[in-house]
Amino acid sequence: MLRDAATERPYSSRLNGEDRRGRFACAMCGTKLFDSETKFDSGSGWPSFYDRLEGVELQAGPPA
């Protein structure tokens, strides 16, 4: 998805099994998006979070 490319293959991200405490940031701009406290195993093969950090606006799909 980053820079109009496809997502990586399911279960290929090193972040999928990441269990250290901290925050996850956008790889492009560095904006902190999610806290590790809200990370869960969705069974999808990608890191998943049930909430975003306060003040973060998430957008579905490509920018308009």
Biopython code that builds the backbone (N, CA, C, O; Angstrom):
import numpy as np
from Bio.PDB.StructureBuilder import StructureBuilder

atoms = [
    (1, "MET", "N", (0.831, -1.192, 0.000)),
    (1, "MET", "CA", (0.000, 0.000, 0.000)),
    (1, "MET", "C", (0.870, 1.248, 0.000)),
    (1, "MET", "O", (0.510, 2.275, -0.574)),
    (2, "LEU", "N", (2.004, 1.141, 0.645)),
    (2, "LEU", "CA", (2.893, 2.296, 0.727)),
    (2, "LEU", "C", (3.389, 2.659, -0.666)),
    (2, "LEU", "O", (3.916, 1.815, -1.391)),
    (3, "ARG", "N", (3.218, 3.898, -1.021)),
    (3, "ARG", "CA", (3.664, 4.423, -2.324)),
    (3, "ARG", "C", (3.003, 3.695, -3.497)),
    (3, "ARG", "O", (3.662, 3.360, -4.481)),
    (4, "ASP", "N", (1.702, 3.457, -3.383)),
    (4, "ASP", "CA", (0.906, 2.845, -4.457)),
    (4, "ASP", "C", (1.390, 1.457, -4.871)),
    (4, "ASP", "O", (1.264, 1.083, -6.037)),
    (5, "ALA", "N", (1.931, 0.703, -3.947)),
    (5, "ALA", "CA", (2.374, -0.664, -4.236)),
    (5, "ALA", "C", (1.442, -1.644, -3.526)),
    (5, "ALA", "O", (0.603, -1.240, -2.721)),
    (6, "ALA", "N", (1.590, -2.903, -3.823)),
    (6, "ALA", "CA", (0.770, -3.930, -3.188)),
    (6, "ALA", "C", (1.249, -4.193, -1.755)),
    (6, "ALA", "O", (2.362, -3.814, -1.389)),
    (7, "THR", "N", (0.417, -4.831, -0.966)),
    (7, "THR", "CA", (0.819, -5.210, 0.382)),
    (7, "THR", "C", (1.772, -6.398, 0.304)),
    (7, "THR", "O", (1.812, -7.115, -0.696)),
    (8, "GLU", "N", (2.540, -6.593, 1.380)),
    (8, "GLU", "CA", (3.417, -7.768, 1.397)),
    (8, "GLU", "C", (2.568, -9.030, 1.564)),
    (8, "GLU", "O", (1.401, -8.954, 1.948)),
    (9, "ARG", "N", (3.150, -10.165, 1.277)),
    (9, "ARG", "CA", (2.445, -11.434, 1.428)),
    (9, "ARG", "C", (2.063, -11.644, 2.897)),
    (9, "ARG", "O", (2.824, -11.260, 3.785)),
    (10, "PRO", "N", (0.903, -12.245, 3.168)),
    (10, "PRO", "CA", (0.515, -12.535, 4.554)),
    (10, "PRO", "C", (1.614, -13.327, 5.264)),
    (10, "PRO", "O", (2.260, -14.189, 4.668)),
    (11, "TYR", "N", (1.811, -13.025, 6.524)),
    (11, "TYR", "CA", (2.771, -13.687, 7.418)),
    (11, "TYR", "C", (4.231, -13.436, 7.032)),
    (11, "TYR", "O", (5.120, -14.107, 7.559)),
    (12, "SER", "N", (4.503, -12.493, 6.130)),
    (12, "SER", "CA", (5.882, -12.221, 5.737)),
    (12, "SER", "C", (6.485, -11.029, 6.480)),
    (12, "SER", "O", (7.702, -10.846, 6.451)),
    (13, "SER", "N", (5.666, -10.219, 7.141)),
    (13, "SER", "CA", (6.165, -9.032, 7.838)),
    (13, "SER", "C", (6.841, -9.413, 9.152)),
    (13, "SER", "O", (6.295, -10.191, 9.935)),
    (14, "ARG", "N", (8.006, -8.875, 9.387)),
    (14, "ARG", "CA", (8.697, -9.106, 10.660)),
    (14, "ARG", "C", (7.923, -8.488, 11.826)),
    (14, "ARG", "O", (8.139, -8.859, 12.980)),
    (15, "LEU", "N", (7.020, -7.544, 11.527)),
    (15, "LEU", "CA", (6.237, -6.892, 12.579)),
    (15, "LEU", "C", (5.054, -7.731, 13.048)),
    (15, "LEU", "O", (4.471, -7.449, 14.095)),
    (16, "ASN", "N", (4.697, -8.755, 12.286)),
    (16, "ASN", "CA", (3.550, -9.583, 12.651)),
    (16, "ASN", "C", (3.744, -10.248, 14.015)),
    (16, "ASN", "O", (2.805, -10.322, 14.807)),
    (17, "GLY", "N", (4.949, -10.728, 14.288)),
    (17, "GLY", "CA", (5.237, -11.378, 15.564)),
    (17, "GLY", "C", (5.883, -10.459, 16.592)),
    (17, "GLY", "O", (6.317, -10.920, 17.648)),
    (18, "GLU", "N", (5.953, -9.174, 16.297)),
    (18, "GLU", "CA", (6.589, -8.208, 17.214)),
    (18, "GLU", "C", (5.802, -8.129, 18.512)),
    (18, "GLU", "O", (4.589, -7.918, 18.497)),
    (19, "ASP", "N", (6.498, -8.301, 19.643)),
    (19, "ASP", "CA", (5.792, -8.251, 20.924)),
    (19, "ASP", "C", (6.421, -7.277, 21.920)),
    (19, "ASP", "O", (6.044, -7.260, 23.092)),
    (20, "ARG", "N", (7.374, -6.469, 21.461)),
    (20, "ARG", "CA", (7.931, -5.449, 22.359)),
    (20, "ARG", "C", (6.925, -4.323, 22.542)),
    (20, "ARG", "O", (6.103, -4.060, 21.664)),
    (21, "ARG", "N", (6.998, -3.662, 23.692)),
    (21, "ARG", "CA", (6.130, -2.509, 23.961)),
    (21, "ARG", "C", (6.619, -1.324, 23.161)),
    (21, "ARG", "O", (7.822, -1.152, 22.963)),
    (22, "GLY", "N", (5.695, -0.513, 22.704)),
    (22, "GLY", "CA", (6.064, 0.685, 21.969)),
    (22, "GLY", "C", (4.964, 1.124, 21.035)),
    (22, "GLY", "O", (3.807, 0.725, 21.167)),
    (23, "ARG", "N", (5.352, 1.953, 20.089)),
    (23, "ARG", "CA", (4.387, 2.498, 19.141)),
    (23, "ARG", "C", (4.808, 2.160, 17.724)),
    (23, "ARG", "O", (5.997, 2.097, 17.412)),
    (24, "PHE", "N", (3.823, 1.946, 16.875)),
    (24, "PHE", "CA", (4.051, 1.652, 15.475)),
    (24, "PHE", "C", (3.826, 2.931, 14.687)),
    (24, "PHE", "O", (2.837, 3.634, 14.898)),
    (25, "ALA", "N", (4.749, 3.231, 13.776)),
    (25, "ALA", "CA", (4.690, 4.472, 13.011)),
    (25, "ALA", "C", (4.593, 4.188, 11.523)),
    (25, "ALA", "O", (4.948, 3.105, 11.060)),
    (26, "CYS", "N", (4.112, 5.164, 10.786)),
    (26, "CYS", "CA", (4.049, 5.099, 9.333)),
    (26, "CYS", "C", (5.470, 5.007, 8.783)),
    (26, "CYS", "O", (6.335, 5.797, 9.162)),
    (27, "ALA", "N", (5.716, 4.047, 7.892)),
    (27, "ALA", "CA", (7.044, 3.868, 7.308)),
    (27, "ALA", "C", (7.413, 5.013, 6.373)),
    (27, "ALA", "O", (8.593, 5.220, 6.090)),
    (28, "MET", "N", (6.436, 5.750, 5.896)),
    (28, "MET", "CA", (6.706, 6.824, 4.948)),
    (28, "MET", "C", (6.981, 8.161, 5.641)),
    (28, "MET", "O", (7.959, 8.838, 5.325)),
    (29, "CYS", "N", (6.112, 8.538, 6.589)),
    (29, "CYS", "CA", (6.242, 9.872, 7.197)),
    (29, "CYS", "C", (6.670, 9.845, 8.657)),
    (29, "CYS", "O", (7.030, 10.883, 9.212)),
    (30, "GLY", "N", (6.637, 8.670, 9.291)),
    (30, "GLY", "CA", (7.070, 8.558, 10.678)),
    (30, "GLY", "C", (6.017, 8.886, 11.716)),
    (30, "GLY", "O", (6.297, 8.826, 12.913)),
    (31, "THR", "N", (4.807, 9.233, 11.287)),
    (31, "THR", "CA", (3.731, 9.538, 12.237)),
    (31, "THR", "C", (3.403, 8.304, 13.056)),
    (31, "THR", "O", (3.185, 7.227, 12.501)),
    (32, "LYS", "N", (3.366, 8.452, 14.366)),
    (32, "LYS", "CA", (2.992, 7.345, 15.239)),
    (32, "LYS", "C", (1.491, 7.112, 15.102)),
    (32, "LYS", "O", (0.691, 8.040, 15.218)),
    (33, "LEU", "N", (1.118, 5.839, 14.848)),
    (33, "LEU", "CA", (-0.273, 5.493, 14.554)),
    (33, "LEU", "C", (-0.932, 4.603, 15.597)),
    (33, "LEU", "O", (-2.084, 4.825, 15.968)),
    (34, "PHE", "N", (-0.198, 3.586, 16.076)),
    (34, "PHE", "CA", (-0.776, 2.576, 16.957)),
    (34, "PHE", "C", (0.147, 2.299, 18.133)),
    (34, "PHE", "O", (1.364, 2.440, 18.021)),
    (35, "ASP", "N", (-0.433, 1.905, 19.261)),
    (35, "ASP", "CA", (0.321, 1.485, 20.434)),
    (35, "ASP", "C", (0.314, -0.038, 20.484)),
    (35, "ASP", "O", (-0.679, -0.671, 20.126)),
    (36, "SER", "N", (1.415, -0.619, 20.926)),
    (36, "SER", "CA", (1.513, -2.078, 21.007)),
    (36, "SER", "C", (0.450, -2.681, 21.927)),
    (36, "SER", "O", (0.099, -3.852, 21.784)),
    (37, "GLU", "N", (-0.056, -1.898, 22.857)),
    (37, "GLU", "CA", (-1.112, -2.388, 23.765)),
    (37, "GLU", "C", (-2.384, -2.765, 23.005)),
    (37, "GLU", "O", (-3.184, -3.561, 23.496)),
    (38, "THR", "N", (-2.576, -2.191, 21.799)),
    (38, "THR", "CA", (-3.795, -2.454, 21.035)),
    (38, "THR", "C", (-3.564, -3.444, 19.896)),
    (38, "THR", "O", (-4.457, -3.646, 19.072)),
    (39, "LYS", "N", (-2.396, -4.059, 19.831)),
    (39, "LYS", "CA", (-2.074, -5.023, 18.781)),
    (39, "LYS", "C", (-2.684, -6.387, 19.140)),
    (39, "LYS", "O", (-2.674, -6.791, 20.303)),
    (40, "PHE", "N", (-3.210, -7.084, 18.136)),
    (40, "PHE", "CA", (-3.767, -8.413, 18.380)),
    (40, "PHE", "C", (-3.553, -9.288, 17.144)),
    (40, "PHE", "O", (-3.266, -8.782, 16.059)),
    (41, "ASP", "N", (-3.691, -10.580, 17.312)),
    (41, "ASP", "CA", (-3.529, -11.532, 16.213)),
    (41, "ASP", "C", (-4.884, -11.740, 15.553)),
    (41, "ASP", "O", (-5.751, -12.424, 16.098)),
    (42, "SER", "N", (-5.059, -11.150, 14.385)),
    (42, "SER", "CA", (-6.337, -11.243, 13.671)),
    (42, "SER", "C", (-6.437, -12.516, 12.845)),
    (42, "SER", "O", (-7.506, -12.850, 12.335)),
    (43, "GLY", "N", (-5.315, -13.229, 12.712)),
    (43, "GLY", "CA", (-5.296, -14.407, 11.869)),
    (43, "GLY", "C", (-5.178, -14.063, 10.390)),
    (43, "GLY", "O", (-5.251, -14.947, 9.536)),
    (44, "SER", "N", (-4.995, -12.776, 10.084)),
    (44, "SER", "CA", (-4.933, -12.325, 8.691)),
    (44, "SER", "C", (-3.524, -12.397, 8.109)),
    (44, "SER", "O", (-3.351, -12.379, 6.891)),
    (45, "GLY", "N", (-2.518, -12.477, 8.983)),
    (45, "GLY", "CA", (-1.137, -12.499, 8.508)),
    (45, "GLY", "C", (-0.488, -11.134, 8.483)),
    (45, "GLY", "O", (0.664, -11.011, 8.069)),
    (46, "TRP", "N", (-1.204, -10.098, 8.918)),
    (46, "TRP", "CA", (-0.647, -8.752, 8.998)),
    (46, "TRP", "C", (-0.839, -8.225, 10.418)),
    (46, "TRP", "O", (-1.791, -8.610, 11.098)),
    (47, "PRO", "N", (0.056, -7.348, 10.871)),
    (47, "PRO", "CA", (-0.146, -6.745, 12.192)),
    (47, "PRO", "C", (-1.511, -6.050, 12.248)),
    (47, "PRO", "O", (-1.870, -5.316, 11.327)),
    (48, "SER", "N", (-2.261, -6.276, 13.309)),
    (48, "SER", "CA", (-3.599, -5.699, 13.447)),
    (48, "SER", "C", (-3.726, -4.994, 14.785)),
    (48, "SER", "O", (-3.109, -5.396, 15.771)),
    (49, "PHE", "N", (-4.529, -3.942, 14.812)),
    (49, "PHE", "CA", (-4.723, -3.117, 16.010)),
    (49, "PHE", "C", (-6.206, -2.835, 16.152)),
    (49, "PHE", "O", (-6.903, -2.643, 15.156)),
    (50, "TYR", "N", (-6.699, -2.809, 17.404)),
    (50, "TYR", "CA", (-8.115, -2.538, 17.600)),
    (50, "TYR", "C", (-8.400, -1.080, 17.892)),
    (50, "TYR", "O", (-9.561, -0.703, 18.051)),
    (51, "ASP", "N", (-7.357, -0.241, 17.967)),
    (51, "ASP", "CA", (-7.564, 1.188, 18.184)),
    (51, "ASP", "C", (-6.348, 1.942, 17.679)),
    (51, "ASP", "O", (-5.254, 1.382, 17.604)),
    (52, "ARG", "N", (-6.527, 3.183, 17.339)),
    (52, "ARG", "CA", (-5.437, 4.055, 16.907)),
    (52, "ARG", "C", (-5.069, 4.997, 18.040)),
    (52, "ARG", "O", (-5.805, 5.109, 19.021)),
    (53, "LEU", "N", (-3.946, 5.667, 17.912)),
    (53, "LEU", "CA", (-3.561, 6.660, 18.903)),
    (53, "LEU", "C", (-4.494, 7.865, 18.815)),
    (53, "LEU", "O", (-5.029, 8.170, 17.749)),
    (54, "GLU", "N", (-4.680, 8.533, 19.924)),
    (54, "GLU", "CA", (-5.534, 9.712, 19.963)),
    (54, "GLU", "C", (-5.033, 10.753, 18.961)),
    (54, "GLU", "O", (-3.836, 11.029, 18.879)),
    (55, "GLY", "N", (-5.963, 11.318, 18.206)),
    (55, "GLY", "CA", (-5.626, 12.353, 17.235)),
    (55, "GLY", "C", (-5.260, 11.833, 15.861)),
    (55, "GLY", "O", (-5.070, 12.623, 14.935)),
    (56, "VAL", "N", (-5.156, 10.512, 15.705)),
    (56, "VAL", "CA", (-4.802, 9.928, 14.410)),
    (56, "VAL", "C", (-6.071, 9.735, 13.585)),
    (56, "VAL", "O", (-7.041, 9.137, 14.050)),
    (57, "GLU", "N", (-6.053, 10.242, 12.372)),
    (57, "GLU", "CA", (-7.159, 10.041, 11.440)),
    (57, "GLU", "C", (-6.711, 9.009, 10.419)),
    (57, "GLU", "O", (-5.731, 9.220, 9.705)),
    (58, "LEU", "N", (-7.421, 7.901, 10.347)),
    (58, "LEU", "CA", (-7.082, 6.846, 9.391)),
    (58, "LEU", "C", (-7.974, 6.988, 8.168)),
    (58, "LEU", "O", (-9.139, 7.372, 8.276)),
    (59, "GLN", "N", (-7.425, 6.680, 7.023)),
    (59, "GLN", "CA", (-8.144, 6.787, 5.758)),
    (59, "GLN", "C", (-8.154, 5.431, 5.070)),
    (59, "GLN", "O", (-7.110, 4.790, 4.943)),
    (60, "ALA", "N", (-9.303, 4.999, 4.635)),
    (60, "ALA", "CA", (-9.406, 3.743, 3.897)),
    (60, "ALA", "C", (-9.206, 4.020, 2.421)),
    (60, "ALA", "O", (-9.819, 4.933, 1.867)),
    (61, "GLY", "N", (-8.358, 3.245, 1.788)),
    (61, "GLY", "CA", (-8.145, 3.385, 0.361)),
    (61, "GLY", "C", (-7.127, 4.464, 0.034)),
    (61, "GLY", "O", (-6.564, 5.088, 0.933)),
    (62, "PRO", "N", (-6.892, 4.683, -1.256)),
    (62, "PRO", "CA", (-5.895, 5.666, -1.688)),
    (62, "PRO", "C", (-6.366, 7.094, -1.402)),
    (62, "PRO", "O", (-7.569, 7.350, -1.338)),
    (63, "PRO", "N", (-5.432, 8.011, -1.232)),
    (63, "PRO", "CA", (-5.813, 9.410, -0.987)),
    (63, "PRO", "C", (-6.653, 9.957, -2.138)),
    (63, "PRO", "O", (-6.458, 9.602, -3.301)),
    (64, "ALA", "N", (-7.571, 10.811, -1.791)),
    (64, "ALA", "CA", (-8.450, 11.416, -2.815)),
    (64, "ALA", "C", (-7.740, 12.525, -3.551)),
    (64, "ALA", "O", (-8.320, 13.144, -4.443)),
]
sb = StructureBuilder()
sb.init_structure("model")
sb.init_model(0)
sb.init_chain("A")
sb.init_seg("    ")
for serial, (resi, resn, name, xyz) in enumerate(atoms, 1):
    if name == "N":
        sb.init_residue(resn, " ", resi, " ")
    sb.init_atom(name, np.array(xyz, "f"), 0.0, 1.0, " ", f" {name:<3s}", serial, name[0])
structure = sb.get_structure()
